[in-house]
Amino acid sequence: MKSGTKDQAEGTFHQLAGKAKEIAGKLSENPRLEAEGSDEKIIGTVQKKIGQIKKVFEK
């Protein structure tokens, strides 16, 4: 798997995991878990964008 594609896949995974943590934090009224989920979503978005940029330069 190429580096750009791998980064995009991992970014998507982090976005989904972050969303799950964020929802779990809201349901359990745990602001720390909610913030952790929000942070992970942002990390996933950044990683996904990096993967997209790498794919452009791989061609």
C-alpha positions as CSV (number, residue, x, y, z in Angstrom):
1,M,0.0,0.0,0.0
2,K,1.4,3.4,-0.9
3,S,2.2,5.9,1.8
4,G,-0.6,8.4,0.8
5,T,-3.2,5.7,0.7
6,K,-2.1,4.3,4.1
7,D,-2.2,7.8,5.7
8,Q,-5.7,8.3,4.3
9,A,-6.9,5.0,5.7
10,E,-5.4,5.6,9.1
11,G,-6.8,9.2,9.1
12,T,-10.3,7.8,8.5
13,F,-9.8,5.3,11.3
14,H,-8.8,8.0,13.8
15,Q,-11.8,10.1,12.7
16,L,-14.2,7.3,13.4
17,A,-12.5,6.3,16.7
18,G,-12.5,9.9,17.8
19,K,-16.2,10.3,17.0
20,A,-17.0,7.1,19.0
21,K,-15.0,8.4,22.0
22,E,-16.7,11.8,21.7
23,I,-20.2,10.2,21.8
24,A,-19.2,7.9,24.6
25,G,-17.9,10.9,26.6
26,K,-21.2,12.8,26.0
27,L,-23.3,9.8,27.1
28,S,-21.3,9.1,30.2
29,E,-20.9,12.8,31.0
30,N,-17.1,12.4,30.9
31,P,-15.7,15.7,29.5
32,R,-12.1,14.3,29.4
33,L,-13.2,11.4,27.1
34,E,-15.2,13.8,25.0
35,A,-12.2,16.1,24.6
36,E,-9.9,13.1,23.8
37,G,-12.4,12.1,21.1
38,S,-12.5,15.5,19.6
39,D,-8.7,15.7,19.6
40,E,-8.5,12.3,17.9
41,K,-11.0,13.4,15.2
42,I,-8.8,16.5,14.4
43,I,-5.7,14.3,14.2
44,G,-7.5,12.0,11.9
45,T,-8.5,14.9,9.6
46,V,-5.0,16.2,9.5
47,Q,-3.6,12.7,8.7
48,K,-6.1,12.2,6.0
49,K,-5.2,15.5,4.4
50,I,-1.5,14.6,4.5
51,G,-2.3,11.4,2.7
52,Q,-4.2,13.3,0.0
53,I,-1.2,15.6,-0.5
54,K,1.2,12.6,-0.7
55,K,-1.0,11.0,-3.3
56,V,-0.8,14.1,-5.5
57,F,3.0,14.1,-5.3
58,E,3.3,10.4,-5.9
59,K,2.1,10.7,-9.5
